[in-house]
């Protein structure tokens, strides 16, 4: 071992390699910019090994080689050593930068929890892949998966819900029926003007009487059980109407008139015993010809389409029979009793024909078309006064009767 060392010393005793100061200066700058103390030690160790190999090859190959060839081999070995050291330094620097970038990403993507604290027990780990570009002198790129914990919202566990559908109701009038169908898969609610809440179950209908005026709302309840409106409508109170009527029939015009008055500033529609009439005035007279009960009703409709009504009732004790008497006395001192003519015909401007019939043989013993020509008890066939204390049949036929009036009237009258 000692002989080998002496041999190396003796061989290299007087040998010198040329020194290129500019090349070594550039190499030192590059190495100093990227290397640490440990890297410099590695460089010199590799350089020494390369130098020893070159010297050994020189000794074994003989001493005839020129110093210029030895110098070229030494420079080549040093370049390879420097290049290897440079690559290792770049790899170490890139690895260090990647680790730093990864640590920053993990800090930025910490655990996020959604909802109130303690509300949710189900936590899953969600993989989020993000691109991390680490640029160094070697232009290296790194893709690293990053994981984070995400609290599942309880609502998100269910299937995605379809949008809720709400039909827009029209405005209504007070005390009317209201029906609303829920076509959704969850409950909806009807909120009254007094904050009364009615639930409408899924696929069900609600039927109520709208007995409160004001705004009604239809909607849902949120997570805090607070009502949220989707559609609304209004309930209007109709403008009222009031009726007054006489407590008796008025025969002033020869007809059985009931006078009724309506108090309203709207157009009025009159109904008698369920049948509409053409009357529209605030004051109207109704002819009640037959015995029985009558209901007179008046209705109005305001600008909101709300209808109001009122009605009066009246009872007629006997049938209308032209106000005819049932007896007369030709020799009476009272001129009103000396002849027979139904009183209504003297008041009414109506075309008619009246006949008197003898019930014993059916003969017509009197006829007239003039209310001023009453029957005085004379038989037109004989010209004599008819037999007294006997009933005779009378019949009147009207050419143009009033609406609801019979065109014929009949009765009996006694000649006293």
Secondary structure as GFF3:
##gff-version 3
##sequence-region A 1 416
A	DSSP	alpha_helix	2	11	.	.	.	ID=ss1
A	DSSP	alpha_helix	21	34	.	.	.	ID=ss2
A	DSSP	alpha_helix	37	61	.	.	.	ID=ss3
A	DSSP	alpha_helix	67	108	.	.	.	ID=ss4
A	DSSP	beta_strand	123	132	.	.	.	ID=ss5
A	DSSP	beta_strand	142	151	.	.	.	ID=ss6
A	DSSP	alpha_helix	154	157	.	.	.	ID=ss7
A	DSSP	beta_strand	172	173	.	.	.	ID=ss8
A	DSSP	beta_strand	176	181	.	.	.	ID=ss9
A	DSSP	beta_strand	188	191	.	.	.	ID=ss10
A	DSSP	beta_strand	197	200	.	.	.	ID=ss11
A	DSSP	beta_strand	205	210	.	.	.	ID=ss12
A	DSSP	beta_strand	214	221	.	.	.	ID=ss13
A	DSSP	beta_strand	227	236	.	.	.	ID=ss14
A	DSSP	beta_strand	242	245	.	.	.	ID=ss15
A	DSSP	beta_strand	257	263	.	.	.	ID=ss16
A	DSSP	beta_strand	269	272	.	.	.	ID=ss17
A	DSSP	beta_strand	275	276	.	.	.	ID=ss18
A	DSSP	beta_strand	283	287	.	.	.	ID=ss19
A	DSSP	beta_strand	292	301	.	.	.	ID=ss20
A	DSSP	beta_strand	307	316	.	.	.	ID=ss21
A	DSSP	beta_strand	327	328	.	.	.	ID=ss22
A	DSSP	three_ten_helix	335	337	.	.	.	ID=ss23
A	DSSP	alpha_helix	343	347	.	.	.	ID=ss24
A	DSSP	beta_strand	352	358	.	.	.	ID=ss25
A	DSSP	beta_strand	363	368	.	.	.	ID=ss26
A	DSSP	beta_strand	390	398	.	.	.	ID=ss27
A	DSSP	beta_strand	408	415	.	.	.	ID=ss28
###
